[in-house]
Amino acid sequence: MNGQLFVVHGGMVAVVDRPRVAAQFETAKDAFTYDELDELLTPYYGDRDPSQTFAATEVLALRRSTG
């Protein structure tokens, strides 16, 4: 596995660029609790531009070329 992401539908394959680390959160414990994650991630996503996700929304606009 090389981590490459392909979006395939119909007769089209799109290769998606690699994801990047946008933020990092750490805990002093062995693992996060659900409450701790909620406290960290809710403000992060609440203040984030909704268009900045890993949804690959531009893939929806792709059309199979007929050339």
mmCIF file of the N, C-alpha and C atoms, coordinates in Angstrom:
data_MODEL
# 
_entry.id   MODEL 
# 
loop_
_atom_site.group_PDB 
_atom_site.id 
_atom_site.type_symbol 
_atom_site.label_atom_id 
_atom_site.label_alt_id 
_atom_site.label_comp_id 
_atom_site.label_asym_id 
_atom_site.label_entity_id 
_atom_site.label_seq_id 
_atom_site.pdbx_PDB_ins_code 
_atom_site.Cartn_x 
_atom_site.Cartn_y 
_atom_site.Cartn_z 
_atom_site.occupancy 
_atom_site.B_iso_or_equiv 
_atom_site.pdbx_formal_charge 
_atom_site.auth_seq_id 
_atom_site.auth_comp_id 
_atom_site.auth_asym_id 
_atom_site.auth_atom_id 
_atom_site.pdbx_PDB_model_num 
ATOM 1   N N  . MET A 1 1  ? 0.849   -1.178 0.000   1.00 0.00 ? 1  MET A N  1 
ATOM 2   C CA . MET A 1 1  ? 0.000   0.000  0.000   1.00 0.00 ? 1  MET A CA 1 
ATOM 3   C C  . MET A 1 1  ? 0.890   1.236  0.000   1.00 0.00 ? 1  MET A C  1 
ATOM 4   N N  . ASN A 1 2  ? 0.571   2.159  -0.886  1.00 0.00 ? 2  ASN A N  1 
ATOM 5   C CA . ASN A 1 2  ? 1.368   3.381  -0.950  1.00 0.00 ? 2  ASN A CA 1 
ATOM 6   C C  . ASN A 1 2  ? 0.586   4.618  -0.502  1.00 0.00 ? 2  ASN A C  1 
ATOM 7   N N  . GLY A 1 3  ? -0.669  4.442  -0.136  1.00 0.00 ? 3  GLY A N  1 
ATOM 8   C CA . GLY A 1 3  ? -1.460  5.555  0.337   1.00 0.00 ? 3  GLY A CA 1 
ATOM 9   C C  . GLY A 1 3  ? -2.063  6.405  -0.761  1.00 0.00 ? 3  GLY A C  1 
ATOM 10  N N  . GLN A 1 4  ? -1.846  6.030  -2.018  1.00 0.00 ? 4  GLN A N  1 
ATOM 11  C CA . GLN A 1 4  ? -2.402  6.801  -3.127  1.00 0.00 ? 4  GLN A CA 1 
ATOM 12  C C  . GLN A 1 4  ? -3.911  6.650  -3.150  1.00 0.00 ? 4  GLN A C  1 
ATOM 13  N N  . LEU A 1 5  ? -4.626  7.756  -3.385  1.00 0.00 ? 5  LEU A N  1 
ATOM 14  C CA . LEU A 1 5  ? -6.076  7.739  -3.400  1.00 0.00 ? 5  LEU A CA 1 
ATOM 15  C C  . LEU A 1 5  ? -6.573  7.921  -4.824  1.00 0.00 ? 5  LEU A C  1 
ATOM 16  N N  . PHE A 1 6  ? -7.412  6.998  -5.274  1.00 0.00 ? 6  PHE A N  1 
ATOM 17  C CA . PHE A 1 6  ? -8.035  7.054  -6.588  1.00 0.00 ? 6  PHE A CA 1 
ATOM 18  C C  . PHE A 1 6  ? -9.538  7.196  -6.406  1.00 0.00 ? 6  PHE A C  1 
ATOM 19  N N  . VAL A 1 7  ? -10.149 8.071  -7.182  1.00 0.00 ? 7  VAL A N  1 
ATOM 20  C CA . VAL A 1 7  ? -11.603 8.185  -7.226  1.00 0.00 ? 7  VAL A CA 1 
ATOM 21  C C  . VAL A 1 7  ? -12.016 7.613  -8.567  1.00 0.00 ? 7  VAL A C  1 
ATOM 22  N N  . VAL A 1 8  ? -12.851 6.581  -8.535  1.00 0.00 ? 8  VAL A N  1 
ATOM 23  C CA . VAL A 1 8  ? -13.236 5.882  -9.755  1.00 0.00 ? 8  VAL A CA 1 
ATOM 24  C C  . VAL A 1 8  ? -14.747 5.871  -9.860  1.00 0.00 ? 8  VAL A C  1 
ATOM 25  N N  . HIS A 1 9  ? -15.275 6.327  -10.991 1.00 0.00 ? 9  HIS A N  1 
ATOM 26  C CA . HIS A 1 9  ? -16.694 6.150  -11.269 1.00 0.00 ? 9  HIS A CA 1 
ATOM 27  C C  . HIS A 1 9  ? -16.903 6.190  -12.769 1.00 0.00 ? 9  HIS A C  1 
ATOM 28  N N  . GLY A 1 10 ? -17.787 5.315  -13.246 1.00 0.00 ? 10 GLY A N  1 
ATOM 29  C CA . GLY A 1 10 ? -17.997 5.196  -14.687 1.00 0.00 ? 10 GLY A CA 1 
ATOM 30  C C  . GLY A 1 10 ? -16.694 4.870  -15.371 1.00 0.00 ? 10 GLY A C  1 
ATOM 31  N N  . GLY A 1 11 ? -16.399 5.607  -16.423 1.00 0.00 ? 11 GLY A N  1 
ATOM 32  C CA . GLY A 1 11 ? -15.160 5.384  -17.161 1.00 0.00 ? 11 GLY A CA 1 
ATOM 33  C C  . GLY A 1 11 ? -14.078 6.383  -16.807 1.00 0.00 ? 11 GLY A C  1 
ATOM 34  N N  . MET A 1 12 ? -14.084 6.919  -15.592 1.00 0.00 ? 12 MET A N  1 
ATOM 35  C CA . MET A 1 12 ? -13.141 7.951  -15.184 1.00 0.00 ? 12 MET A CA 1 
ATOM 36  C C  . MET A 1 12 ? -12.410 7.537  -13.923 1.00 0.00 ? 12 MET A C  1 
ATOM 37  N N  . VAL A 1 13 ? -11.101 7.817  -13.890 1.00 0.00 ? 13 VAL A N  1 
ATOM 38  C CA . VAL A 1 13 ? -10.279 7.628  -12.691 1.00 0.00 ? 13 VAL A CA 1 
ATOM 39  C C  . VAL A 1 13 ? -9.581  8.951  -12.420 1.00 0.00 ? 13 VAL A C  1 
ATOM 40  N N  . ALA A 1 14 ? -9.678  9.451  -11.200 1.00 0.00 ? 14 ALA A N  1 
ATOM 41  C CA . ALA A 1 14 ? -8.973  10.661 -10.802 1.00 0.00 ? 14 ALA A CA 1 
ATOM 42  C C  . ALA A 1 14 ? -7.971  10.293 -9.716  1.00 0.00 ? 14 ALA A C  1 
ATOM 43  N N  . VAL A 1 15 ? -6.768  10.846 -9.800  1.00 0.00 ? 15 VAL A N  1 
ATOM 44  C CA . VAL A 1 15 ? -5.744  10.635 -8.786  1.00 0.00 ? 15 VAL A CA 1 
ATOM 45  C C  . VAL A 1 15 ? -5.751  11.869 -7.883  1.00 0.00 ? 15 VAL A C  1 
ATOM 46  N N  . VAL A 1 16 ? -5.942  11.662 -6.585  1.00 0.00 ? 16 VAL A N  1 
ATOM 47  C CA . VAL A 1 16 ? -6.047  12.749 -5.619  1.00 0.00 ? 16 VAL A CA 1 
ATOM 48  C C  . VAL A 1 16 ? -4.687  12.962 -4.964  1.00 0.00 ? 16 VAL A C  1 
ATOM 49  N N  . ASP A 1 17 ? -4.290  14.244 -4.813  1.00 0.00 ? 17 ASP A N  1 
ATOM 50  C CA . ASP A 1 17 ? -3.039  14.554 -4.125  1.00 0.00 ? 17 ASP A CA 1 
ATOM 51  C C  . ASP A 1 17 ? -3.077  14.038 -2.703  1.00 0.00 ? 17 ASP A C  1 
ATOM 52  N N  . ARG A 1 18 ? -1.895  13.853 -2.167  1.00 0.00 ? 18 ARG A N  1 
ATOM 53  C CA . ARG A 1 18 ? -1.793  13.318 -0.805  1.00 0.00 ? 18 ARG A CA 1 
ATOM 54  C C  . ARG A 1 18 ? -2.376  14.293 0.213   1.00 0.00 ? 18 ARG A C  1 
ATOM 55  N N  . PRO A 1 19 ? -2.986  13.771 1.251   1.00 0.00 ? 19 PRO A N  1 
ATOM 56  C CA . PRO A 1 19 ? -3.441  14.639 2.341   1.00 0.00 ? 19 PRO A CA 1 
ATOM 57  C C  . PRO A 1 19 ? -2.235  15.223 3.071   1.00 0.00 ? 19 PRO A C  1 
ATOM 58  N N  . ARG A 1 20 ? -2.443  16.307 3.767   1.00 0.00 ? 20 ARG A N  1 
ATOM 59  C CA . ARG A 1 20 ? -1.391  16.920 4.571   1.00 0.00 ? 20 ARG A CA 1 
ATOM 60  C C  . ARG A 1 20 ? -1.876  17.043 6.007   1.00 0.00 ? 20 ARG A C  1 
ATOM 61  N N  . VAL A 1 21 ? -0.956  17.137 6.927   1.00 0.00 ? 21 VAL A N  1 
ATOM 62  C CA . VAL A 1 21 ? -1.321  17.323 8.329   1.00 0.00 ? 21 VAL A CA 1 
ATOM 63  C C  . VAL A 1 21 ? -1.719  18.785 8.515   1.00 0.00 ? 21 VAL A C  1 
ATOM 64  N N  . ALA A 1 22 ? -2.947  19.021 8.917   1.00 0.00 ? 22 ALA A N  1 
ATOM 65  C CA . ALA A 1 22 ? -3.446  20.379 9.112   1.00 0.00 ? 22 ALA A CA 1 
ATOM 66  C C  . ALA A 1 22 ? -3.348  20.809 10.576  1.00 0.00 ? 22 ALA A C  1 
ATOM 67  N N  . ALA A 1 23 ? -3.396  19.859 11.488  1.00 0.00 ? 23 ALA A N  1 
ATOM 68  C CA . ALA A 1 23 ? -3.315  20.165 12.918  1.00 0.00 ? 23 ALA A CA 1 
ATOM 69  C C  . ALA A 1 23 ? -2.915  18.894 13.652  1.00 0.00 ? 23 ALA A C  1 
ATOM 70  N N  . GLN A 1 24 ? -2.373  19.075 14.832  1.00 0.00 ? 24 GLN A N  1 
ATOM 71  C CA . GLN A 1 24 ? -2.008  17.931 15.667  1.00 0.00 ? 24 GLN A CA 1 
ATOM 72  C C  . GLN A 1 24 ? -2.430  18.226 17.093  1.00 0.00 ? 24 GLN A C  1 
ATOM 73  N N  . PHE A 1 25 ? -3.013  17.236 17.728  1.00 0.00 ? 25 PHE A N  1 
ATOM 74  C CA . PHE A 1 25 ? -3.459  17.363 19.113  1.00 0.00 ? 25 PHE A CA 1 
ATOM 75  C C  . PHE A 1 25 ? -2.855  16.206 19.899  1.00 0.00 ? 25 PHE A C  1 
ATOM 76  N N  . GLU A 1 26 ? -2.422  16.471 21.117  1.00 0.00 ? 26 GLU A N  1 
ATOM 77  C CA . GLU A 1 26 ? -1.803  15.434 21.932  1.00 0.00 ? 26 GLU A CA 1 
ATOM 78  C C  . GLU A 1 26 ? -2.450  15.405 23.314  1.00 0.00 ? 26 GLU A C  1 
ATOM 79  N N  . THR A 1 27 ? -2.324  14.272 23.951  1.00 0.00 ? 27 THR A N  1 
ATOM 80  C CA . THR A 1 27 ? -2.804  14.101 25.317  1.00 0.00 ? 27 THR A CA 1 
ATOM 81  C C  . THR A 1 27 ? -1.652  13.638 26.193  1.00 0.00 ? 27 THR A C  1 
ATOM 82  N N  . ALA A 1 28 ? -1.705  13.972 27.452  1.00 0.00 ? 28 ALA A N  1 
ATOM 83  C CA . ALA A 1 28 ? -0.679  13.533 28.396  1.00 0.00 ? 28 ALA A CA 1 
ATOM 84  C C  . ALA A 1 28 ? -0.933  12.104 28.861  1.00 0.00 ? 28 ALA A C  1 
ATOM 85  N N  . LYS A 1 29 ? -2.122  11.599 28.569  1.00 0.00 ? 29 LYS A N  1 
ATOM 86  C CA . LYS A 1 29 ? -2.493  10.240 28.986  1.00 0.00 ? 29 LYS A CA 1 
ATOM 87  C C  . LYS A 1 29 ? -2.101  9.236  27.907  1.00 0.00 ? 29 LYS A C  1 
ATOM 88  N N  . ASP A 1 30 ? -2.440  7.977  28.134  1.00 0.00 ? 30 ASP A N  1 
ATOM 89  C CA . ASP A 1 30 ? -2.160  6.945  27.138  1.00 0.00 ? 30 ASP A CA 1 
ATOM 90  C C  . ASP A 1 30 ? -3.059  7.067  25.916  1.00 0.00 ? 30 ASP A C  1 
ATOM 91  N N  . ALA A 1 31 ? -4.258  7.584  26.118  1.00 0.00 ? 31 ALA A N  1 
ATOM 92  C CA . ALA A 1 31 ? -5.215  7.733  25.021  1.00 0.00 ? 31 ALA A CA 1 
ATOM 93  C C  . ALA A 1 31 ? -6.173  8.870  25.350  1.00 0.00 ? 31 ALA A C  1 
ATOM 94  N N  . PHE A 1 32 ? -6.774  9.428  24.314  1.00 0.00 ? 32 PHE A N  1 
ATOM 95  C CA . PHE A 1 32 ? -7.766  10.484 24.516  1.00 0.00 ? 32 PHE A CA 1 
ATOM 96  C C  . PHE A 1 32 ? -9.060  9.903  25.078  1.00 0.00 ? 32 PHE A C  1 
ATOM 97  N N  . THR A 1 33 ? -9.749  10.696 25.880  1.00 0.00 ? 33 THR A N  1 
ATOM 98  C CA . THR A 1 33 ? -11.127 10.362 26.239  1.00 0.00 ? 33 THR A CA 1 
ATOM 99  C C  . THR A 1 33 ? -12.030 11.048 25.215  1.00 0.00 ? 33 THR A C  1 
ATOM 100 N N  . TYR A 1 34 ? -13.267 10.608 25.110  1.00 0.00 ? 34 TYR A N  1 
ATOM 101 C CA . TYR A 1 34 ? -14.208 11.246 24.189  1.00 0.00 ? 34 TYR A CA 1 
ATOM 102 C C  . TYR A 1 34 ? -14.421 12.710 24.561  1.00 0.00 ? 34 TYR A C  1 
ATOM 103 N N  . ASP A 1 35 ? -14.522 13.000 25.844  1.00 0.00 ? 35 ASP A N  1 
ATOM 104 C CA . ASP A 1 35 ? -14.721 14.381 26.294  1.00 0.00 ? 35 ASP A CA 1 
ATOM 105 C C  . ASP A 1 35 ? -13.529 15.259 25.929  1.00 0.00 ? 35 ASP A C  1 
ATOM 106 N N  . GLU A 1 36 ? -12.331 14.723 26.085  1.00 0.00 ? 36 GLU A N  1 
ATOM 107 C CA . GLU A 1 36 ? -11.132 15.483 25.755  1.00 0.00 ? 36 GLU A CA 1 
ATOM 108 C C  . GLU A 1 36 ? -11.075 15.783 24.252  1.00 0.00 ? 36 GLU A C  1 
ATOM 109 N N  . LEU A 1 37 ? -11.387 14.797 23.438  1.00 0.00 ? 37 LEU A N  1 
ATOM 110 C CA . LEU A 1 37 ? -11.431 15.021 21.993  1.00 0.00 ? 37 LEU A CA 1 
ATOM 111 C C  . LEU A 1 37 ? -12.477 16.060 21.621  1.00 0.00 ? 37 LEU A C  1 
ATOM 112 N N  . ASP A 1 38 ? -13.626 15.981 22.257  1.00 0.00 ? 38 ASP A N  1 
ATOM 113 C CA . ASP A 1 38 ? -14.688 16.947 21.996  1.00 0.00 ? 38 ASP A CA 1 
ATOM 114 C C  . ASP A 1 38 ? -14.222 18.367 22.339  1.00 0.00 ? 38 ASP A C  1 
ATOM 115 N N  . GLU A 1 39 ? -13.551 18.524 23.456  1.00 0.00 ? 39 GLU A N  1 
ATOM 116 C CA . GLU A 1 39 ? -13.059 19.834 23.874  1.00 0.00 ? 39 GLU A CA 1 
ATOM 117 C C  . GLU A 1 39 ? -12.010 20.393 22.913  1.00 0.00 ? 39 GLU A C  1 
ATOM 118 N N  . LEU A 1 40 ? -11.203 19.525 22.331  1.00 0.00 ? 40 LEU A N  1 
ATOM 119 C CA . LEU A 1 40 ? -10.160 19.963 21.404  1.00 0.00 ? 40 LEU A CA 1 
ATOM 120 C C  . LEU A 1 40 ? -10.685 20.184 19.982  1.00 0.00 ? 40 LEU A C  1 
ATOM 121 N N  . LEU A 1 41 ? -11.478 19.241 19.503  1.00 0.00 ? 41 LEU A N  1 
ATOM 122 C CA . LEU A 1 41 ? -11.853 19.263 18.085  1.00 0.00 ? 41 LEU A CA 1 
ATOM 123 C C  . LEU A 1 41 ? -13.053 20.143 17.766  1.00 0.00 ? 41 LEU A C  1 
ATOM 124 N N  . THR A 1 42 ? -13.980 20.310 18.696  1.00 0.00 ? 42 THR A N  1 
ATOM 125 C CA . THR A 1 42 ? -15.149 21.150 18.416  1.00 0.00 ? 42 THR A CA 1 
ATOM 126 C C  . THR A 1 42 ? -14.740 22.582 18.075  1.00 0.00 ? 42 THR A C  1 
ATOM 127 N N  . PRO A 1 43 ? -13.879 23.241 18.860  1.00 0.00 ? 43 PRO A N  1 
ATOM 128 C CA . PRO A 1 43 ? -13.466 24.595 18.474  1.00 0.00 ? 43 PRO A CA 1 
ATOM 129 C C  . PRO A 1 43 ? -12.663 24.612 17.167  1.00 0.00 ? 43 PRO A C  1 
ATOM 130 N N  . TYR A 1 44 ? -11.844 23.586 16.951  1.00 0.00 ? 44 TYR A N  1 
ATOM 131 C CA . TYR A 1 44 ? -11.031 23.527 15.731  1.00 0.00 ? 44 TYR A CA 1 
ATOM 132 C C  . TYR A 1 44 ? -11.935 23.517 14.497  1.00 0.00 ? 44 TYR A C  1 
ATOM 133 N N  . TYR A 1 45 ? -12.916 22.644 14.495  1.00 0.00 ? 45 TYR A N  1 
ATOM 134 C CA . TYR A 1 45 ? -13.818 22.567 13.345  1.00 0.00 ? 45 TYR A CA 1 
ATOM 135 C C  . TYR A 1 45 ? -14.840 23.695 13.336  1.00 0.00 ? 45 TYR A C  1 
ATOM 136 N N  . GLY A 1 46 ? -15.188 24.228 14.494  1.00 0.00 ? 46 GLY A N  1 
ATOM 137 C CA . GLY A 1 46 ? -16.143 25.325 14.556  1.00 0.00 ? 46 GLY A CA 1 
ATOM 138 C C  . GLY A 1 46 ? -15.614 26.593 13.910  1.00 0.00 ? 46 GLY A C  1 
ATOM 139 N N  . ASP A 1 47 ? -14.311 26.818 14.008  1.00 0.00 ? 47 ASP A N  1 
ATOM 140 C CA . ASP A 1 47 ? -13.690 28.018 13.453  1.00 0.00 ? 47 ASP A CA 1 
ATOM 141 C C  . ASP A 1 47 ? -13.100 27.799 12.061  1.00 0.00 ? 47 ASP A C  1 
ATOM 142 N N  . ARG A 1 48 ? -13.228 26.602 11.535  1.00 0.00 ? 48 ARG A N  1 
ATOM 143 C CA . ARG A 1 48 ? -12.591 26.254 10.264  1.00 0.00 ? 48 ARG A CA 1 
ATOM 144 C C  . ARG A 1 48 ? -13.510 26.563 9.090   1.00 0.00 ? 48 ARG A C  1 
ATOM 145 N N  . ASP A 1 49 ? -12.913 27.010 7.991   1.00 0.00 ? 49 ASP A N  1 
ATOM 146 C CA . ASP A 1 49 ? -13.653 27.252 6.759   1.00 0.00 ? 49 ASP A CA 1 
ATOM 147 C C  . ASP A 1 49 ? -14.272 25.927 6.302   1.00 0.00 ? 49 ASP A C  1 
ATOM 148 N N  . PRO A 1 50 ? -15.604 25.868 6.142   1.00 0.00 ? 50 PRO A N  1 
ATOM 149 C CA . PRO A 1 50 ? -16.253 24.600 5.784   1.00 0.00 ? 50 PRO A CA 1 
ATOM 150 C C  . PRO A 1 50 ? -15.796 24.024 4.448   1.00 0.00 ? 50 PRO A C  1 
ATOM 151 N N  . SER A 1 51 ? -15.225 24.858 3.580   1.00 0.00 ? 51 SER A N  1 
ATOM 152 C CA . SER A 1 51 ? -14.771 24.327 2.288   1.00 0.00 ? 51 SER A CA 1 
ATOM 153 C C  . SER A 1 51 ? -13.407 23.650 2.402   1.00 0.00 ? 51 SER A C  1 
ATOM 154 N N  . GLN A 1 52 ? -12.754 23.771 3.554   1.00 0.00 ? 52 GLN A N  1 
ATOM 155 C CA . GLN A 1 52 ? -11.435 23.176 3.751   1.00 0.00 ? 52 GLN A CA 1 
ATOM 156 C C  . GLN A 1 52 ? -11.557 21.803 4.408   1.00 0.00 ? 52 GLN A C  1 
ATOM 157 N N  . THR A 1 53 ? -11.994 20.842 3.621   1.00 0.00 ? 53 THR A N  1 
ATOM 158 C CA . THR A 1 53 ? -12.137 19.476 4.108   1.00 0.00 ? 53 THR A CA 1 
ATOM 159 C C  . THR A 1 53 ? -11.445 18.530 3.150   1.00 0.00 ? 53 THR A C  1 
ATOM 160 N N  . PHE A 1 54 ? -11.402 17.284 3.481   1.00 0.00 ? 54 PHE A N  1 
ATOM 161 C CA . PHE A 1 54 ? -10.830 16.287 2.584   1.00 0.00 ? 54 PHE A CA 1 
ATOM 162 C C  . PHE A 1 54 ? -11.951 15.580 1.828   1.00 0.00 ? 54 PHE A C  1 
ATOM 163 N N  . ALA A 1 55 ? -12.897 16.363 1.343   1.00 0.00 ? 55 ALA A N  1 
ATOM 164 C CA . ALA A 1 55 ? -14.029 15.800 0.624   1.00 0.00 ? 55 ALA A CA 1 
ATOM 165 C C  . ALA A 1 55 ? -13.762 15.670 -0.868  1.00 0.00 ? 55 ALA A C  1 
ATOM 166 N N  . ALA A 1 56 ? -12.663 16.270 -1.348  1.00 0.00 ? 56 ALA A N  1 
ATOM 167 C CA . ALA A 1 56 ? -12.324 16.246 -2.769  1.00 0.00 ? 56 ALA A CA 1 
ATOM 168 C C  . ALA A 1 56 ? -13.506 16.695 -3.620  1.00 0.00 ? 56 ALA A C  1 
ATOM 169 N N  . THR A 1 57 ? -14.128 17.799 -3.225  1.00 0.00 ? 57 THR A N  1 
ATOM 170 C CA . THR A 1 57 ? -15.328 18.260 -3.913  1.00 0.00 ? 57 THR A CA 1 
ATOM 171 C C  . THR A 1 57 ? -15.082 18.584 -5.379  1.00 0.00 ? 57 THR A C  1 
ATOM 172 N N  . GLU A 1 58 ? -13.837 18.949 -5.727  1.00 0.00 ? 58 GLU A N  1 
ATOM 173 C CA . GLU A 1 58 ? -13.570 19.222 -7.141  1.00 0.00 ? 58 GLU A CA 1 
ATOM 174 C C  . GLU A 1 58 ? -13.724 17.983 -8.018  1.00 0.00 ? 58 GLU A C  1 
ATOM 175 N N  . VAL A 1 59 ? -13.644 16.802 -7.415  1.00 0.00 ? 59 VAL A N  1 
ATOM 176 C CA . VAL A 1 59 ? -13.823 15.567 -8.184  1.00 0.00 ? 59 VAL A CA 1 
ATOM 177 C C  . VAL A 1 59 ? -15.248 15.495 -8.737  1.00 0.00 ? 59 VAL A C  1 
ATOM 178 N N  . LEU A 1 60 ? -16.212 16.082 -8.022  1.00 0.00 ? 60 LEU A N  1 
ATOM 179 C CA . LEU A 1 60 ? -17.593 16.057 -8.497  1.00 0.00 ? 60 LEU A CA 1 
ATOM 180 C C  . LEU A 1 60 ? -17.751 16.760 -9.834  1.00 0.00 ? 60 LEU A C  1 
ATOM 181 N N  . ALA A 1 61 ? -16.870 17.702 -10.126 1.00 0.00 ? 61 ALA A N  1 
ATOM 182 C CA . ALA A 1 61 ? -16.964 18.457 -11.382 1.00 0.00 ? 61 ALA A CA 1 
ATOM 183 C C  . ALA A 1 61 ? -16.287 17.758 -12.547 1.00 0.00 ? 61 ALA A C  1 
ATOM 184 N N  . LEU A 1 62 ? -15.573 16.672 -12.301 1.00 0.00 ? 62 LEU A N  1 
ATOM 185 C CA . LEU A 1 62 ? -14.875 15.974 -13.382 1.00 0.00 ? 62 LEU A CA 1 
ATOM 186 C C  . LEU A 1 62 ? -15.859 15.295 -14.322 1.00 0.00 ? 62 LEU A C  1 
ATOM 187 N N  . ARG A 1 63 ? -15.537 15.353 -15.581 1.00 0.00 ? 63 ARG A N  1 
ATOM 188 C CA . ARG A 1 63 ? -16.318 14.653 -16.596 1.00 0.00 ? 63 ARG A CA 1 
ATOM 189 C C  . ARG A 1 63 ? -15.369 13.818 -17.438 1.00 0.00 ? 63 ARG A C  1 
ATOM 190 N N  . ARG A 1 64 ? -15.825 12.735 -17.904 1.00 0.00 ? 64 ARG A N  1 
ATOM 191 C CA . ARG A 1 64 ? -15.016 11.884 -18.778 1.00 0.00 ? 64 ARG A CA 1 
ATOM 192 C C  . ARG A 1 64 ? -14.800 12.616 -20.087 1.00 0.00 ? 64 ARG A C  1 
ATOM 193 N N  . SER A 1 65 ? -13.532 12.748 -20.471 1.00 0.00 ? 65 SER A N  1 
ATOM 194 C CA . SER A 1 65 ? -13.265 13.419 -21.737 1.00 0.00 ? 65 SER A CA 1 
ATOM 195 C C  . SER A 1 65 ? -13.685 12.521 -22.890 1.00 0.00 ? 65 SER A C  1 
ATOM 196 N N  . THR A 1 66 ? -14.175 13.141 -23.940 1.00 0.00 ? 66 THR A N  1 
ATOM 197 C CA . THR A 1 66 ? -14.679 12.369 -25.081 1.00 0.00 ? 66 THR A CA 1 
ATOM 198 C C  . THR A 1 66 ? -13.763 12.516 -26.281 1.00 0.00 ? 66 THR A C  1 
ATOM 199 N N  . GLY A 1 67 ? -12.482 12.890 -26.037 1.00 0.00 ? 67 GLY A N  1 
ATOM 200 C CA . GLY A 1 67 ? -11.528 13.131 -27.111 1.00 0.00 ? 67 GLY A CA 1 
ATOM 201 C C  . GLY A 1 67 ? -10.990 11.894 -27.656 1.00 0.00 ? 67 GLY A C  1 
# 
